[in-house]
Amino acid sequence: MTTTVSTGPTGATTTGGGVADRLADAVRPFVGGELPVRLRAWDGSEAGPAGAPVVELRSPDAVRRLLWHPGELGAAQAYVTGELDVPHEDGWDLDSALTHAFAVARERGLGGSRPSPSALARAVRTVVGDDALRPVLLSRPPAPPASQASIRGRLHSVLRDRRAISHHYDLSNEFYSLILEESMAYSCGYHESPEVSLEEAQRAKLDLVCRKLGLEPGTTLLDVGCGWGSLSLHAAEHFGARVTGVTIAAEQKRFIDARIAERGLADRVEIRLQDYREVPRSEWGTYDAVSSIEMGEHVGEGNYPTYAEVLHRSVRPGGRVLVQQMSRTGRWPGGGPFIESFIAPDMHMRPVGETVAHLERGGLEVRDVHALRAHYVLTVAGWLERFETNLDRLTELVGEEVVRVWRLYLVGGAMAFRDGRMGVDQILMVRPGGTRTLPPVRSW
C-alpha cells in the first residue's frame, strides 16, 4: 500500500491511507477537534500534530479495549498490557504527555460528558468503512488484564475488605521495599524543604504525628491500619509508647513481626491481623491515643460512621486521635476507573470538610486540620525515582504488566496532587471529657 504525507489545516501531519488517519477521523467528535497527540498505529501510519506527544497503538486490541470501555478504563487496560504506549520522544514522557492531554481537555471543555448518539454513529461508520478496522469493531472484547482486580462479596464486608487490601498490599514485601524508604512508610511524608530526602521526610512525618498525639514513655497507642509498622515501631522506639497495631494484610504483619524481633521491641509493640471493627470491647476507652494513617479511604462511605465510632470508643476521654487521610472532589470518589480497577478497589474519598463532619458526628472534637497536599507531590516523586532505579528487579518480581500498572499509578498520583484534584490532611481530634487537654498554643 502506498501512503502519502500531508499537512492539515491545523498543522497536523498524516500518512494518508493508513489506520492512524481513519482513527483520527473517528475520534474527532470525542476530542473536540483535531487530535491533541500524534497517533502512531500498528501499520506504521501516523496522524496528528507534529511536536505533540506520541501515542503508539501497537495492536488492534488497543482499539478493541477503547471501543468496549471508552475513556480511562479502556486506555488504562491497553497501556498496562503494552498494547498502547507513550514512548519517550522529543522531550515527552508519560507525565508530560498526560499533563498535555489534561490541559487540552480543559481548554476544549471536555468534562467527561458522553458523546452524542450521532457522534457515536459517525465513529462506527468510519471504522466499519475501513478494511483494517472492521474486524476490530466486530470482534469480542479482549479479556481483562491479569493485573485488574476482581473482588467479589458484599461491599465492605470483612471478607471483601481483606480481599481488596490483599490485591494491593500483598504483592510482596520486597516489592514495596524497592519503592518505599527504609521505614516502609506508605503515606505522605513531611518535607521541610524540597531538598530533603525521602527518608528524612518520612522520619519528620512520624515525629510530627507522635508529637501531635502527645506520645511519651508509657503512653498507649492504637495504630489502626498500621501498614508495615512505620508509625508503630517509631512510636515505641523513639517515644517509648506501648503500641497495638492492627492490619488485615498478612504480608504486612509478617514484616512488622520480624522487625519487632530484630529491634527487641516485643515488650512494647503487638501487631494483630485484625479488622478495625474487631477491636475487642474490653479495650474500649483504654488507649491514650489512636492513630490511623491513610486507612480511612478504604472503609467506604457507608462504613465511615462505624470507623469514626471505633476511633472514638477506643481512646479514653481526653485522649487524642489523629487521622491522616486523602481527600477528593468530583465524580470519582474512588479515584477514577484506573485506580478503582487496578490499585485500590472499593476505596472512597470525599472533600476534607465532609470527613471532618463524619468524625465530629462520631463524637470526636476536631482541633486541627493540617493540609499536606504539596508534600505528597514530593513524596510520590521520591517513590517514582526509587521505582525507576529498581525497575529491573521490580520486573523480575511482578512482571512487566504490574510494573506498567505502577508507573501509571505513580505518575498519575503525582499529577493529581500537583494539580489539586486530590489532597491529604492530618486531622487532630480529642475525645471530650477527661483531664488531659491540648495546649492552647501549639507548635508542631
C-alpha positions as CSV (number, residue, x, y, z in Angstrom):
1,M,0.0,0.0,0.0
2,T,1.3,3.4,-0.9
3,T,1.0,6.2,1.7
4,T,1.3,10.0,1.2
5,V,2.3,12.5,3.8
6,S,0.3,15.7,4.1
7,T,-0.2,18.6,6.4
8,G,-3.6,19.5,7.6
9,P,-5.1,23.0,8.2
10,T,-4.1,22.9,11.9
11,G,-0.5,21.8,11.3
12,A,-1.4,18.1,11.8
13,T,0.6,15.6,9.8
14,T,-0.9,12.4,8.5
15,T,0.4,9.4,6.5
16,G,-2.7,9.1,4.4
17,G,-4.4,5.9,3.7
18,G,-3.4,4.2,7.0
19,V,-5.1,3.1,10.2
20,A,-4.0,6.3,12.1
21,D,-5.8,8.6,9.6
22,R,-9.0,6.6,9.9
23,L,-8.8,6.6,13.7
24,A,-8.1,10.3,13.9
25,D,-11.2,10.9,11.8
26,A,-13.3,8.6,14.1
27,V,-12.3,10.1,17.4
28,R,-12.6,13.8,16.3
29,P,-16.1,14.2,17.9
30,F,-14.8,12.7,21.2
31,V,-11.7,15.0,21.5
32,G,-13.4,18.2,20.3
33,G,-11.5,18.6,17.1
34,E,-8.0,17.6,15.8
35,L,-6.0,15.1,17.8
36,P,-4.1,16.6,20.7
37,V,-1.4,13.9,20.3
38,R,0.5,12.3,17.4
39,L,-1.1,8.9,16.8
40,R,1.1,6.0,15.6
41,A,-0.7,2.9,14.6
42,W,0.5,-0.7,14.3
43,D,0.7,-0.4,10.5
44,G,3.3,2.4,10.8
45,S,0.9,5.1,9.8
46,E,0.8,8.4,11.8
47,A,-1.7,11.2,12.2
48,G,-1.8,14.3,14.5
49,P,0.2,17.5,15.1
50,A,4.0,17.5,14.7
51,G,5.8,18.1,18.0
52,A,2.9,16.6,20.1
53,P,3.5,13.6,22.4
54,V,3.3,10.3,20.6
55,V,0.7,7.7,21.5
56,E,1.5,4.3,19.9
57,L,-1.2,1.8,19.2
58,R,0.9,-1.4,19.0
59,S,-2.0,-3.8,18.4
60,P,-5.6,-3.7,17.2
61,D,-6.5,-4.9,20.7
62,A,-5.9,-1.4,22.0
63,V,-8.7,-0.1,19.8
64,R,-10.9,-3.0,20.9
65,R,-10.4,-2.1,24.5
66,L,-11.3,1.5,23.8
67,L,-14.4,0.6,21.9
68,W,-15.7,-1.7,24.7
69,H,-14.5,0.6,27.6
70,P,-14.3,4.1,26.2
71,G,-12.3,6.6,28.2
72,E,-9.9,6.0,31.1
73,L,-10.5,2.3,31.8
74,G,-10.0,1.2,28.2
75,A,-6.9,3.3,27.8
76,A,-5.5,2.0,31.1
77,Q,-6.1,-1.6,30.1
78,A,-4.4,-1.0,26.8
79,Y,-1.4,0.7,28.5
80,V,-0.8,-1.9,31.2
81,T,-0.9,-4.7,28.6
82,G,1.6,-2.8,26.4
83,E,-0.9,-2.6,23.5
84,L,-0.7,1.2,23.9
85,D,2.4,3.1,24.8
86,V,3.6,6.6,25.3
87,P,7.3,6.5,24.2
88,H,9.9,9.0,25.4
89,E,10.4,11.0,22.3
90,D,11.2,14.7,21.6
91,G,11.3,15.6,25.3
92,W,7.9,14.0,26.1
93,D,7.4,11.3,28.8
94,L,4.3,9.8,30.4
95,D,4.0,12.6,32.9
96,S,4.3,15.5,30.4
97,A,2.1,13.7,27.8
98,L,-0.7,13.1,30.3
99,T,-0.3,16.7,31.6
100,H,-0.7,17.9,28.0
101,A,-3.8,15.8,27.4
102,F,-5.4,17.1,30.6
103,A,-4.7,20.7,29.6
104,V,-6.2,20.2,26.1
105,A,-9.3,18.6,27.6
106,R,-9.8,21.6,30.0
107,E,-9.2,24.0,27.1
108,R,-11.8,22.3,25.0
109,G,-14.3,21.8,27.8
110,L,-14.2,18.0,27.7
111,G,-15.6,17.4,31.1
112,G,-16.2,13.7,30.7
113,S,-19.7,14.0,29.1
114,R,-20.7,11.2,26.8
115,P,-20.7,11.9,23.0
116,S,-24.0,12.3,21.3
117,P,-25.6,9.3,19.5
118,S,-24.9,10.9,16.2
119,A,-21.2,11.3,17.0
120,L,-21.1,7.6,18.1
121,A,-22.8,6.6,14.9
122,R,-20.4,8.6,12.8
123,A,-17.4,7.0,14.5
124,V,-18.8,3.5,14.0
125,R,-19.4,4.2,10.3
126,T,-15.8,5.4,9.9
127,V,-14.4,2.3,11.5
128,V,-16.7,-0.1,9.7
129,G,-15.7,1.5,6.4
130,D,-12.0,0.5,6.8
131,D,-11.0,-3.0,5.8
132,A,-8.2,-3.0,8.5
133,L,-10.5,-1.8,11.3
134,R,-13.8,-3.6,10.5
135,P,-12.8,-6.8,12.3
136,V,-11.7,-4.8,15.3
137,L,-15.2,-3.4,15.8
138,L,-17.0,-6.7,15.2
139,S,-14.8,-8.8,17.5
140,R,-15.5,-9.7,21.1
141,P,-13.8,-7.6,23.9
142,P,-10.4,-8.8,25.0
143,A,-10.1,-10.4,28.4
144,P,-9.4,-8.0,31.3
145,P,-5.6,-7.7,32.1
146,A,-4.4,-10.2,34.7
147,S,-3.5,-7.3,36.9
148,Q,-7.0,-5.9,37.0
149,A,-8.8,-6.6,40.3
150,S,-11.8,-9.0,40.5
151,I,-13.2,-8.6,44.0
152,R,-16.4,-10.4,45.0
153,G,-18.6,-10.3,48.0
154,R,-20.8,-7.8,49.8
155,L,-19.3,-4.3,49.6
156,H,-17.1,-3.6,52.6
157,S,-17.8,-6.8,54.4
158,V,-14.9,-8.0,56.4
159,L,-14.0,-10.7,53.9
160,R,-14.3,-8.4,50.8
161,D,-12.2,-5.7,52.5
162,R,-9.5,-8.3,53.2
163,R,-9.5,-9.4,49.5
164,A,-9.3,-5.8,48.3
165,I,-6.4,-5.0,50.6
166,S,-4.6,-8.2,49.7
167,H,-4.9,-7.2,46.0
168,H,-2.8,-4.1,46.6
169,Y,-0.7,-4.8,49.6
170,D,0.3,-8.4,49.2
171,L,2.4,-8.1,46.1
172,S,5.4,-8.9,48.3
173,N,7.4,-7.0,51.0
174,E,10.4,-6.9,48.7
175,F,8.4,-5.2,46.0
176,Y,7.4,-2.4,48.4
177,S,10.9,-2.1,49.9
178,L,12.2,-1.2,46.5
179,I,9.8,1.8,46.2
180,L,9.4,3.0,49.8
181,E,12.3,4.1,52.0
182,E,13.7,2.1,54.9
183,S,10.9,2.6,57.4
184,M,8.3,1.4,54.7
185,A,6.0,4.4,55.3
186,Y,3.4,4.1,52.6
187,S,1.8,7.6,53.2
188,C,2.6,11.2,52.6
189,G,5.9,12.5,54.2
190,Y,6.6,15.8,55.7
191,H,9.1,17.7,53.5
192,E,10.5,20.7,55.4
193,S,12.1,21.7,52.0
194,P,12.1,20.1,48.5
195,E,15.7,19.1,49.0
196,V,15.2,16.7,52.0
197,S,15.5,13.0,51.2
198,L,12.5,10.7,51.3
199,E,13.9,9.1,54.4
200,E,14.1,12.4,56.2
201,A,10.6,13.4,55.1
202,Q,9.1,10.2,56.4
203,R,11.0,10.4,59.7
204,A,9.8,14.0,60.1
205,K,6.2,12.9,59.4
206,L,6.4,10.2,62.1
207,D,7.9,12.6,64.6
208,L,5.1,15.1,63.8
209,V,2.4,12.5,64.3
210,C,3.9,11.4,67.6
211,R,4.2,14.9,68.9
212,K,0.6,15.8,67.9
213,L,-0.6,12.7,69.8
214,G,1.5,13.7,72.8
215,L,3.3,10.4,73.0
216,E,5.8,9.8,75.8
217,P,7.2,6.8,77.7
218,G,4.3,4.5,78.8
219,T,1.6,6.1,76.6
220,T,-0.7,3.5,75.0
221,L,-1.3,3.9,71.3
222,L,-3.7,2.0,69.0
223,D,-2.5,2.2,65.4
224,V,-5.5,1.4,63.1
225,G,-4.4,0.2,59.7
226,C,-0.7,0.1,60.7
227,G,0.7,-0.8,57.3
228,W,4.3,-2.0,57.5
229,G,4.6,-0.6,61.0
230,S,6.5,2.6,60.4
231,L,4.5,4.6,63.0
232,S,4.0,1.7,65.4
233,L,7.8,1.0,65.6
234,H,8.8,4.7,65.6
235,A,6.4,5.5,68.4
236,A,7.7,2.6,70.5
237,E,11.4,3.1,69.7
238,H,11.7,6.8,69.8
239,F,8.9,8.0,72.1
240,G,8.6,5.0,74.5
241,A,5.0,4.3,73.7
242,R,3.3,0.9,74.1
243,V,1.6,0.2,70.8
244,T,-1.0,-2.1,69.5
245,G,-1.2,-2.1,65.7
246,V,-4.0,-3.7,63.6
247,T,-3.8,-4.7,59.9
248,I,-5.7,-7.1,57.6
249,A,-2.7,-7.6,55.3
250,A,-0.9,-10.8,56.2
251,E,2.3,-9.8,54.4
252,Q,2.5,-6.6,56.5
253,K,2.1,-8.4,59.8
254,R,4.9,-10.9,58.9
255,F,7.1,-8.0,58.0
256,I,6.5,-6.0,61.2
257,D,6.8,-9.0,63.4
258,A,10.3,-9.6,62.0
259,R,11.3,-6.0,62.7
260,I,9.9,-6.2,66.2
261,A,12.1,-9.2,66.9
262,E,15.2,-7.5,65.2
263,R,14.8,-4.4,67.4
264,G,13.9,-6.0,70.6
265,L,10.5,-4.3,70.9
266,A,8.3,-7.3,71.7
267,D,7.5,-5.8,75.1
268,R,6.3,-2.6,73.5
269,V,4.6,-3.5,70.2
270,E,1.9,-6.0,69.4
271,I,0.6,-6.4,65.9
272,R,-2.7,-8.1,65.2
273,L,-4.1,-9.5,62.0
274,Q,-7.4,-7.9,62.7
275,D,-10.1,-5.7,61.1
276,Y,-10.7,-2.3,62.7
277,R,-14.2,-3.5,63.5
278,E,-12.9,-6.3,65.6
279,V,-11.0,-4.3,68.3
280,P,-12.5,-6.0,71.4
281,R,-15.0,-4.3,73.7
282,S,-12.6,-4.9,76.6
283,E,-10.2,-2.3,75.1
284,W,-12.8,0.4,74.6
285,G,-11.7,3.6,76.3
286,T,-8.3,2.2,77.3
287,Y,-5.9,3.8,74.8
288,D,-4.3,7.2,75.5
289,A,-4.1,7.9,71.8
290,V,-5.3,6.5,68.5
291,S,-3.8,6.9,65.0
292,S,-5.0,5.9,61.6
293,I,-2.7,6.9,58.7
294,E,-4.2,6.8,55.2
295,M,-6.5,3.9,56.1
296,G,-9.9,5.7,56.3
297,E,-10.1,5.9,52.5
298,H,-10.6,2.1,52.4
299,V,-13.5,1.8,54.8
300,G,-16.2,3.0,52.4
301,E,-18.8,5.8,52.7
302,G,-21.4,3.5,54.3
303,N,-19.0,2.2,56.9
304,Y,-17.3,5.5,57.8
305,P,-19.6,6.2,60.7
306,T,-18.6,2.8,62.2
307,Y,-14.9,3.7,61.6
308,A,-15.4,7.0,63.4
309,E,-17.1,5.2,66.2
310,V,-14.2,2.8,66.6
311,L,-11.7,5.6,66.8
312,H,-13.9,7.4,69.4
313,R,-14.7,4.5,71.6
314,S,-11.1,3.1,71.6
315,V,-9.5,6.3,73.1
316,R,-10.1,7.3,76.7
317,P,-11.8,10.6,77.5
318,G,-9.4,13.4,76.9
319,G,-7.2,11.3,74.7
320,R,-6.1,12.3,71.2
321,V,-6.9,10.8,67.8
322,L,-5.0,11.6,64.6
323,V,-6.3,10.6,61.2
324,Q,-4.2,11.3,58.1
325,Q,-6.4,10.9,55.0
326,M,-6.6,11.7,51.4
327,S,-9.4,13.9,50.0
328,R,-11.0,14.2,46.6
329,T,-13.8,16.2,44.9
330,G,-15.7,15.4,41.8
331,R,-17.4,12.4,40.3
332,W,-14.9,9.7,41.1
333,P,-14.7,9.2,44.9
334,G,-12.8,6.0,44.3
335,G,-10.1,7.8,42.4
336,G,-11.3,7.0,38.9
337,P,-11.7,3.9,36.8
338,F,-8.0,3.0,36.7
339,I,-7.4,3.3,40.4
340,E,-10.6,1.5,41.3
341,S,-9.9,-1.3,38.9
342,F,-6.2,-1.8,39.3
343,I,-4.9,-0.3,42.5
344,A,-7.5,0.2,45.3
345,P,-10.8,-1.5,44.7
346,D,-13.7,-0.1,46.8
347,M,-11.7,3.0,48.0
348,H,-13.8,6.0,48.8
349,M,-12.6,9.6,49.2
350,R,-14.5,12.9,49.8
351,P,-13.8,16.5,50.4
352,V,-12.0,17.0,53.7
353,G,-14.9,19.0,55.2
354,E,-17.2,16.0,54.8
355,T,-14.7,13.8,56.5
356,V,-14.4,16.3,59.4
357,A,-18.2,16.2,59.7
358,H,-18.2,12.4,59.8
359,L,-15.7,12.4,62.6
360,E,-17.5,15.1,64.6
361,R,-20.7,13.2,64.3
362,G,-18.8,10.2,65.7
363,G,-18.3,12.1,68.9
364,L,-14.7,13.5,68.4
365,E,-13.8,17.1,68.7
366,V,-11.7,18.4,65.8
367,R,-8.8,20.6,66.9
368,D,-6.5,20.9,63.9
369,V,-6.7,20.2,60.2
370,H,-3.2,20.3,58.6
371,A,-3.2,20.2,54.8
372,L,-0.2,18.3,53.3
373,R,-1.1,18.2,49.6
374,A,2.0,19.9,48.4
375,H,4.1,17.4,50.4
376,Y,2.6,14.4,48.6
377,V,3.9,15.7,45.3
378,L,7.4,15.4,46.7
379,T,6.8,12.1,48.4
380,V,5.5,10.4,45.2
381,A,8.4,11.9,43.3
382,G,10.7,10.1,45.7
383,W,8.8,6.8,45.2
384,L,8.9,7.2,41.5
385,E,12.7,7.8,41.5
386,R,13.2,4.6,43.5
387,F,10.8,2.8,41.2
388,E,12.8,3.7,38.1
389,T,16.1,3.0,39.8
390,N,15.0,-0.5,40.8
391,L,13.0,-1.2,37.6
392,D,14.8,-4.4,36.6
393,R,14.4,-6.1,40.0
394,L,10.7,-5.0,40.2
395,T,10.1,-6.5,36.8
396,E,11.7,-9.8,38.0
397,L,9.4,-9.8,41.0
398,V,6.0,-9.0,39.5
399,G,6.3,-8.9,35.7
400,E,6.1,-6.2,33.1
401,E,2.3,-5.7,33.3
402,V,2.3,-4.9,37.0
403,V,5.3,-2.6,36.6
404,R,3.3,-0.7,33.9
405,V,0.4,-0.5,36.3
406,W,2.6,1.0,39.0
407,R,4.3,3.5,36.6
408,L,0.8,4.8,35.6
409,Y,-0.3,4.8,39.2
410,L,2.7,6.8,40.5
411,V,2.8,9.3,37.6
412,G,-1.0,9.8,37.7
413,G,-0.9,10.2,41.5
414,A,1.7,12.9,41.5
415,M,-0.3,14.8,38.9
416,A,-3.5,14.6,40.9
417,F,-1.8,16.1,44.0
418,R,0.1,18.6,42.0
419,D,-3.0,19.8,40.1
420,G,-5.2,19.9,43.2
421,R,-7.6,17.1,42.2
422,M,-6.6,15.3,45.4
423,G,-5.4,16.4,48.8
424,V,-4.3,14.9,52.1
425,D,-4.8,16.2,55.6
426,Q,-3.9,15.4,59.2
427,I,-6.9,15.8,61.3
428,L,-6.2,16.0,65.0
429,M,-9.0,15.4,67.5
430,V,-9.8,14.7,71.1
431,R,-12.4,12.6,72.8
432,P,-14.3,15.1,75.0
433,G,-14.0,14.6,78.8
434,G,-11.1,13.7,81.0
435,T,-8.4,16.0,82.3
436,R,-5.7,15.8,79.7
437,T,-6.1,18.6,77.2
438,L,-4.2,20.0,74.2
439,P,-2.1,23.2,75.0
440,P,-3.9,26.3,73.8
441,V,-0.9,27.4,71.7
442,R,0.7,24.6,69.7
443,S,4.0,24.5,67.8
444,W,4.4,21.2,66.0
